[in-house]
Amino acid sequence: MTTSPSSRRPRSARGKPWRRLLAAVIGTGALAIGSLFGIAGQAQAATQLPCDIYGSAGTSCVAAYSSVRALYTSYNGPLYQVQRASDSATYDVGVLSAGGYANAAGQDSFCSGTTCTITTIYDQSPQHNDLTIEPAGVQGPANVGAIANALPVTVAGHAAYGIYLPPDTGYRRAGTTGIAVNGQPESMYEVASGTNVNNGCCSDFGNVETQEHDTGASHMDALNLALLNAPGSAGHGPWVEADLENGVFEGGTAVDTANTGNSSPFVTALLKNNGQNTMALKGGNSQTGSLSTYYSGNLPSGYSPMHQEGSIVLGTGGDNSNRGTQTFYEGVMTAGYSTDAADNAVQSNIVAQGYSAVSTGGGPGSEMVGPGGKCVDVAGNDTGGDLAVVQLYDCQNLAADQHWSGSAYGNGTLGTLGRCLDIDGNGTANGTHVELYDCNGAGGQQWIQQANGSWKNPQSGRCLDDPSGNTANQTALQLYDCNGNAAQVFRVAVPIIGPGGQCVDVAGDDLNQNGQQVQLYNCLTIASFNPAAQDQQWTLAANGTIQTLGRCLDIDGNGTANGTHVELYTCNGVGGQQWVPQANGSLLNPQSGRCLDDPSGNTANNTALQLYDCNGNAAQVFSFN
């Protein structure tokens, strides 16, 4: 930070009253949310709904999906089907009245005491292009259904549920009617979340291949809201993009700096493609305001004309690449290139619904757990901008602003919501508060984990601290002399930076299996590579182990000799899984008395790490973050 403390605006002691309700909502049903609002919740059918609007403009909906409301004033059928884990029985969740909102209370009653998953998402259009759980494809295993009550939401005062689509969760319709093929024009929009995103490929909504494999450029025409293409892009993301197969585009090119992204909790994302030579990308805040046109112009080179195949996907890519994540509330596909007037009218209707939620789902990174088992959190519900207070709060699994990524925005940083953990005014004194701020390379944004689990800021020589060990919600964190107390212990998965700035990595592509070689590799973070490598995120655990993918950094055969390779293995308590960070940056294995070592200081990708006599050389320096 470079702004002086005296020029900073006063902090707001914003709390998270909605988050206090999350456990109760999930446990007793989302119906409780609606009672918190003084909104009568009149049926929305009195005005035109999205598919009425598009139909009147000559671009009828040929696929219309929502878990929260009807998208036609006349629609009075089911929105989606859930299945109970306890007995495999199914229940269609419909609307309360024609043109109305989801019957969340019916789902709550049916699913009481057990877990329900969404097995079918019904098409409200006359085409009946219903979506079911997607099978295995070339790039991913068979998907699972979304947990039906994961994301409580309120729409026009009515309780409902969004569809939470983490990796390996997706839906597809291979045989469709009415969907554009072979260069026919089409348009599509979705209401999604700008906080539940990552840079894995590819959580799409739209037109894909008939089979779950890549058939070439221009065979897809789908919306993607993600952190793909982050290097060189404008803003923090995520970006409304077009996945056209073998390329995801912010405009006429993969990176288009006119597309500045949208991180609102609710995002309206829109793609139009005339199938021959033109496309447009638009986006806006689903809670307020109008749409912005990010791009309107020629199709990318090599994509004119299009060769769509007419299948529909939600939550994965066309070849079932299913490492992306998103949240879905509603979305449609139309026949024809929609008018700007119709798009604007649809956005106005969306804003009028008053979307509101505790959380819109997850996001990249992992929880940073501090004193009392509380999580490091940003004041406000996943909306944290510059100067937002960083505090302790009850851990919420799907709170995006409790998910922190190490070294994603520069080595030594801790980031969430596209911004960095920052010391107020770039200060160094005891008691200086910490906050969220644009990542700017300042010394007040550097954090290195210590052997005792504390996080030291090198510029000040002081540590991240919970004042007096207070574990009450909204306790603002601060900078304080490092003292080794429990009030300074925070556990989070971050990269281990080794020789040459390379990251400690597991051989293979996030392969969670015993015996995988542990090696050096280019650091693959959410801001530098698609997708970020989960097997480069390591947690220094309280029991002295170093873990990733739920397994431990292990010495092959529990060996102690020089040159013994290290690997990933099930955590089992043996001495070959104990590691103690040293003051000189090395990692000591007490059982052998030797250190983690990069043979001959080789920094090439795939260099296998080993055990070797501790010598203080640069080849043995490994920094957490």
VEXSE-348142 format. One line per 3 residues: number of its first residue (from 0); their letters; for each residue x negated, y negated, z of C-alpha. Coordinates in steps of 0.02 Angstrom, whole numbers. Last residue first. Layout:
NUM	A	X:Y:Z | ...;
REM end
This chain:
624	NFS	-223:938:-11 | -299:1071:100 | -483:1051:55;
621	FVQ	-599:1191:3 | -788:1163:13 | -886:1324:-9;
618	AAN	-964:1290:-180 | -1013:1118:-115 | -1144:1202:-6;
615	GNC	-1125:1217:182 | -1210:1387:187 | -1085:1513:256;
612	DYL	-1138:1685:198 | -1018:1747:64 | -840:1810:36;
609	QLA	-773:1795:-140 | -673:1692:-263 | -638:1752:-441;
606	TNN	-669:1620:-576 | -511:1624:-681 | -535:1446:-747;
603	ATN	-716:1389:-749 | -783:1300:-595 | -935:1409:-562;
600	GSP	-1020:1352:-400 | -1135:1502:-405 | -992:1613:-346;
597	DDL	-853:1505:-267 | -855:1554:-84 | -737:1585:62;
594	CRG	-849:1596:214 | -937:1728:318 | -936:1775:503;
591	SQP	-857:1939:450 | -715:1943:576 | -711:1753:595;
588	NLL	-672:1716:411 | -729:1536:392 | -653:1413:267;
585	SGN	-774:1273:222 | -735:1087:230 | -885:1033:333;
582	AQP	-780:1023:492 | -727:1203:472 | -558:1276:422;
579	VWQ	-526:1443:510 | -467:1593:408 | -394:1759:465;
576	QGG	-330:1882:335 | -478:2001:340 | -454:2017:526;
573	VGN	-295:2117:500 | -124:2047:548 | -22:2128:408;
570	CTY	24:1990:284 | 56:2079:119 | -88:2046:1;
567	LEV	-161:1914:-114 | -345:1938:-155 | -522:1900:-101;
564	HTG	-677:1979:-175 | -819:2051:-71 | -981:1970:-128;
561	NAT	-1065:1970:42 | -999:2108:152 | -855:2097:277;
558	GNG	-718:2202:200 | -534:2212:247 | -518:2317:90;
555	DID	-516:2160:-17 | -517:2006:93 | -341:1933:105;
552	LCR	-254:1767:73 | -81:1813:135 | 90:1844:59;
549	GLT	257:1751:57 | 224:1674:-115 | 76:1584:-35;
546	QIT	-5:1603:135 | -162:1558:232 | -171:1650:398;
543	GNA	-228:1578:564 | -69:1618:662 | -5:1437:649;
540	ALT	2:1452:460 | -102:1353:337 | 23:1353:193;
537	WQQ	-32:1369:13 | 46:1306:-149 | -57:1362:-299;
534	DQA	51:1517:-323 | 202:1406:-355 | 119:1338:-511;
531	APN	209:1186:-581 | 292:1226:-746 | 253:1130:-849;
528	FSA	97:1033:-803 | 34:871:-729 | 168:786:-624;
525	ITL	249:943:-553 | 76:1013:-516 | -38:1136:-607;
522	CNY	-214:1119:-539 | -335:1199:-662 | -389:1370:-598;
519	LQV	-501:1447:-466 | -470:1625:-410 | -373:1744:-299;
516	QQG	-354:1912:-385 | -186:1999:-366 | -197:2151:-253;
513	NQN	-19:2147:-186 | 122:2070:-286 | 211:1903:-304;
510	LDD	157:1859:-479 | 168:1670:-496 | 103:1685:-675;
507	GAV	-48:1797:-662 | -203:1777:-555 | -171:1682:-393;
504	DVC	-238:1506:-380 | -355:1399:-274 | -357:1235:-367;
501	QGG	-499:1155:-466 | -568:985:-419 | -741:1042:-471;
498	PGI	-757:1150:-317 | -595:1181:-221 | -431:1092:-190;
495	IPV	-308:1198:-90 | -135:1148:-150 | 4:1113:-25;
492	AVR	135:1212:72 | 195:1122:228 | 165:1135:415;
489	FVQ	161:980:527 | 67:977:693 | 41:803:767;
486	AAN	165:809:911 | 93:979:957 | -63:891:1020;
483	GNC	-229:898:928 | -275:720:974 | -292:621:813;
480	DYL	-267:438:856 | -98:379:791 | -4:337:632;
477	QLA	186:342:643 | 344:442:620 | 518:369:647;
474	TQN	631:478:756 | 792:486:655 | 851:649:737;
471	ATN	780:676:911 | 618:774:922 | 517:650:1025;
468	GSP	338:715:1043 | 287:550:1123 | 289:468:951;
465	DDL	280:601:813 | 112:575:732 | 23:577:564;
462	CRG	-160:565:606 | -297:434:622 | -466:410:539;
459	SQP	-395:253:462 | -451:280:283 | -460:469:302;
456	NKW	-275:491:346 | -271:652:443 | -130:779:442;
453	SGN	-123:898:591 | -114:1087:576 | -258:1125:695;
450	AQQ	-382:1154:553 | -345:985:476 | -233:939:329;
447	IWQ	-288:793:222 | -173:644:190 | -207:496:75;
444	QGG	-68:369:44 | -138:232:156 | -298:235:54;
441	AGN	-201:162:-92 | -184:263:-253 | -20:180:-303;
438	CDY	120:305:-274 | 277:202:-253 | 327:200:-70;
435	LEV	405:307:66 | 369:256:245 | 248:275:389;
432	HTG	247:168:545 | 91:91:619 | 80:144:800;
429	NAT	-109:151:809 | -189:36:682 | -244:79:505;
426	GNG	-122:-16:395 | -89:3:208 | 56:-116:240;
423	DID	160:27:310 | 67:191:288 | 132:288:138;
420	LCR	207:459:101 | 223:449:-87 | 361:428:-217;
417	GLT	442:537:-351 | 584:593:-236 | 453:672:-123;
414	GLT	264:654:-113 | 114:698:-6 | -47:629:-81;
411	GNG	-224:696:-62 | -259:717:-247 | -144:611:-355;
408	YAS	44:614:-382 | 68:802:-360 | -68:816:-228;
405	GSW	52:901:-106 | 238:911:-142 | 367:876:-8;
402	HQD	547:939:5 | 642:852:145 | 703:716:27;
399	AAL	789:846:-84 | 899:908:58 | 956:1082:5;
396	NQC	885:1182:151 | 932:1053:281 | 805:1038:423;
393	DYL	867:930:566 | 780:761:556 | 611:684:590;
390	QVV	569:518:508 | 502:429:356 | 583:257:340;
387	ALD	625:198:165 | 505:60:112 | 520:98:-75;
384	GGT	666:209:-120 | 747:353:-27 | 914:407:-101;
381	DNG	917:589:-47 | 1043:547:92 | 966:399:182;
378	AVD	809:396:290 | 672:509:221 | 638:675:309;
375	VCK	496:770:392 | 586:922:458 | 625:970:638;
372	GGP	561:1134:712 | 533:1047:878 | 381:959:811;
369	GVM	355:966:623 | 411:1065:471 | 370:998:299;
366	ESG	496:1084:185 | 437:1133:12 | 409:1052:-157;
363	PGG	527:1023:-302 | 713:987:-280 | 847:1054:-166;
360	GTS	1029:1009:-195 | 1154:869:-212 | 1161:840:-26;
357	VAS	1294:779:94 | 1406:735:-51 | 1505:598:-138;
354	YGQ	1584:581:-311 | 1709:438:-313 | 1815:502:-457;
351	AVI	1826:329:-536 | 1643:343:-588 | 1687:495:-695;
348	NSQ	1833:405:-778 | 1723:256:-819 | 1592:373:-892;
345	VAN	1726:454:-1001 | 1782:285:-1064 | 1603:239:-1108;
342	DAA	1578:399:-1206 | 1742:371:-1298 | 1691:195:-1346;
339	DTS	1519:255:-1401 | 1605:374:-1522 | 1579:561:-1514;
336	YGA	1487:657:-1648 | 1595:806:-1691 | 1670:957:-1604;
333	TMV	1644:926:-1420 | 1550:1005:-1275 | 1600:972:-1095;
330	GEY	1525:957:-922 | 1568:959:-738 | 1488:979:-568;
327	FTQ	1319:1058:-605 | 1163:1057:-497 | 997:1099:-576;
324	TGR	843:1210:-570 | 717:1273:-697 | 626:1439:-694;
321	NSN	752:1532:-802 | 679:1547:-975 | 828:1649:-1038;
318	DGG	776:1635:-1221 | 898:1490:-1246 | 847:1407:-1084;
315	TGL	931:1430:-915 | 1061:1351:-800 | 1214:1341:-913;
312	VIS	1211:1418:-1087 | 1328:1417:-1236 | 1314:1510:-1402;
309	GEQ	1339:1421:-1567 | 1186:1466:-1671 | 1123:1289:-1705;
306	HMP	1017:1267:-1861 | 983:1080:-1859 | 933:981:-2014;
303	SYG	814:902:-1973 | 719:972:-1826 | 541:972:-1895;
300	SPL	504:793:-1844 | 617:738:-1702 | 794:687:-1748;
297	NGS	809:508:-1804 | 885:373:-1696 | 974:331:-1536;
294	YYT	875:342:-1375 | 892:295:-1193 | 1068:224:-1211;
291	SLS	1123:171:-1038 | 1294:220:-974 | 1397:109:-860;
288	GTQ	1405:73:-676 | 1438:173:-519 | 1449:347:-444;
285	SNG	1401:449:-597 | 1243:345:-618 | 1203:339:-802;
282	GKL	1130:426:-951 | 1123:425:-1140 | 1029:521:-1274;
279	AMT	1069:500:-1459 | 1037:608:-1612 | 1020:584:-1799;
276	NQG	962:680:-1952 | 1075:825:-1997 | 1161:904:-1848;
273	NNK	1251:744:-1799 | 1179:762:-1624 | 1247:681:-1466;
270	LLA	1176:709:-1291 | 1245:642:-1126 | 1187:648:-945;
267	TVF	1296:577:-805 | 1191:583:-648 | 1243:609:-466;
264	PSS	1111:595:-330 | 1031:459:-437 | 856:499:-500;
261	NGT	878:431:-676 | 742:425:-808 | 649:284:-893;
258	NAT	684:334:-1073 | 608:188:-1168 | 441:272:-1133;
255	DVA	481:413:-1253 | 385:573:-1220 | 431:729:-1320;
252	TGG	462:624:-1475 | 618:557:-1560 | 690:536:-1386;
249	EFV	654:615:-1218 | 626:780:-1309 | 608:962:-1257;
246	GNE	523:1066:-1391 | 511:1243:-1453 | 701:1245:-1447;
243	LDA	804:1084:-1465 | 806:1043:-1279 | 866:862:-1276;
240	EVW	815:758:-1126 | 888:653:-985 | 733:619:-881;
237	PGH	699:654:-699 | 604:546:-681 | 481:436:-588;
234	GAS	467:298:-716 | 401:307:-892 | 328:469:-960;
231	GPA	143:497:-992 | 133:662:-900 | 312:703:-844;
228	NLL	360:800:-1001 | 480:911:-901 | 538:830:-741;
225	ALN	718:881:-770 | 890:843:-842 | 908:952:-997;
222	LAD	1050:943:-1122 | 1060:1070:-1263 | 1048:1086:-1451;
219	MHS	957:1247:-1490 | 910:1330:-1655 | 816:1173:-1711;
216	AGT	643:1252:-1686 | 637:1441:-1688 | 728:1602:-1648;
213	DHE	679:1607:-1464 | 763:1751:-1374 | 919:1784:-1272;
210	QTE	1033:1822:-1420 | 1160:1707:-1501 | 1041:1561:-1482;
207	VNG	1087:1403:-1387 | 1212:1259:-1379 | 1229:1167:-1214;
204	FDS	1178:1150:-1033 | 997:1178:-989 | 892:1230:-838;
201	CCG	729:1263:-927 | 584:1283:-906 | 510:1230:-741;
198	NNV	479:1047:-710 | 592:1029:-559 | 762:953:-523;
195	NTG	889:941:-383 | 873:754:-354 | 948:683:-514;
192	SAV	1101:792:-493 | 1222:844:-631 | 1376:775:-717;
189	EYM	1369:844:-893 | 1392:779:-1069 | 1402:854:-1242;
186	SEP	1415:801:-1424 | 1425:897:-1587 | 1391:883:-1773;
183	QGN	1374:1038:-1883 | 1196:1080:-1936 | 1207:1269:-1940;
180	VAI	1330:1299:-1798 | 1440:1190:-1687 | 1551:1276:-1558;
177	GTT	1732:1310:-1606 | 1736:1492:-1554 | 1605:1580:-1449;
174	GAR	1519:1747:-1438 | 1361:1732:-1332 | 1431:1644:-1178;
171	RYG	1301:1615:-1043 | 1276:1583:-857 | 1122:1554:-748;
168	TDP	1032:1581:-583 | 853:1644:-591 | 784:1475:-534;
165	PLY	907:1370:-432 | 1082:1333:-500 | 1194:1254:-367;
162	IGY	1371:1237:-432 | 1467:1096:-347 | 1602:1132:-220;
159	AAH	1766:1043:-181 | 1849:940:-45 | 1965:805:-110;
156	GAV	1944:620:-69 | 1927:570:-252 | 1791:703:-269;
153	TVP	1702:764:-112 | 1560:887:-124 | 1505:1044:-33;
150	LAN	1352:1123:-115 | 1310:1303:-67 | 1491:1363:-55;
147	AIA	1499:1477:-208 | 1322:1545:-206 | 1276:1545:-391;
144	GVN	1277:1710:-484 | 1118:1805:-521 | 1013:1808:-678;
141	APG	936:1955:-768 | 748:1935:-786 | 663:1798:-887;
138	QVG	574:1751:-1047 | 636:1882:-1172 | 808:1891:-1094;
135	APE	896:1973:-948 | 1084:1952:-929 | 1176:1787:-899;
132	ITL	1318:1780:-773 | 1482:1737:-860 | 1540:1582:-952;
129	DNH	1715:1566:-1027 | 1731:1503:-1204 | 1921:1499:-1198;
126	QPS	1938:1396:-1360 | 2093:1305:-1297 | 1980:1205:-1181;
123	QDY	1974:1236:-993 | 1828:1356:-1008 | 1817:1461:-851;
120	ITT	1657:1482:-751 | 1643:1666:-706 | 1548:1763:-571;
117	ITC	1526:1629:-438 | 1459:1708:-279 | 1546:1731:-113;
114	TTG	1467:1767:55 | 1568:1837:201 | 1665:1784:356;
111	SCF	1790:1675:262 | 1772:1694:74 | 1958:1703:33;
108	SDQ	2003:1566:156 | 1866:1449:99 | 1907:1481:-83;
105	GAA	2090:1436:-56 | 2039:1281:41 | 1931:1226:-106;
102	NAY	2083:1217:-221 | 1994:1115:-353 | 2066:948:-409;
99	GGA	2208:891:-520 | 2262:882:-702 | 2404:1002:-664;
96	SLV	2411:1032:-476 | 2300:1100:-338 | 2176:1166:-465;
93	GVD	2116:1345:-477 | 1989:1454:-389 | 2012:1629:-458;
90	YTA	1977:1763:-327 | 1878:1924:-339 | 1857:2076:-226;
87	SDS	1682:2148:-213 | 1717:2211:-35 | 1602:2115:81;
84	ARQ	1503:2019:-51 | 1659:1927:-107 | 1673:1875:-289;
81	VQY	1715:1700:-351 | 1803:1648:-511 | 1800:1475:-587;
78	LPG	1913:1331:-638 | 2078:1424:-650 | 2229:1353:-741;
75	NYS	2336:1195:-730 | 2263:1087:-867 | 2385:956:-931;
72	TYL	2285:800:-885 | 2131:881:-961 | 1962:892:-871;
69	ARV	2031:977:-717 | 1926:959:-561 | 1783:1018:-449;
66	SSY	1702:1173:-522 | 1702:1102:-697 | 1687:1169:-873;
63	AAV	1752:1112:-1042 | 1708:1194:-1208 | 1779:1149:-1378;
60	CST	1825:973:-1324 | 1904:874:-1465 | 1809:739:-1559;
57	GAS	1946:637:-1644 | 1946:491:-1521 | 2108:550:-1440;
54	GYI	2027:719:-1410 | 1876:639:-1328 | 1985:542:-1207;
51	DCP	2100:688:-1169 | 1944:795:-1140 | 1875:669:-1016;
48	LQT	2037:635:-920 | 2173:513:-970 | 2262:432:-826;
45	AAQ	2405:489:-713 | 2327:662:-708 | 2207:609:-571;
42	AQG	2320:679:-436 | 2326:562:-287 | 2187:588:-161;
39	AIG	2266:496:-15 | 2099:426:30 | 2058:385:212;
36	FLS	1910:502:205 | 1848:618:342 | 1991:739:309;
33	GIA	1916:782:140 | 1758:846:220 | 1846:971:332;
30	LAG	1912:1063:180 | 1732:1111:143 | 1745:1271:240;
27	TGI	1711:1323:419 | 1530:1378:415 | 1474:1280:265;
24	VAA	1553:1119:327 | 1496:1146:505 | 1316:1170:452;
21	LLR	1323:1015:343 | 1407:896:465 | 1251:818:538;
18	RWP	1194:791:360 | 1340:674:329 | 1292:562:474;
15	KGR	1118:536:401 | 1050:384:490 | 993:217:430;
12	ASR	894:116:555 | 863:-14:421 | 687:-78:412;
9	PRR	652:-262:406 | 585:-330:239 | 398:-325:217;
6	SSP	302:-486:194 | 220:-486:365 | 160:-308:340;
3	STT	52:-360:191 | 87:-278:24 | -60:-174:-41;
0	M	0:0:0;
REM end
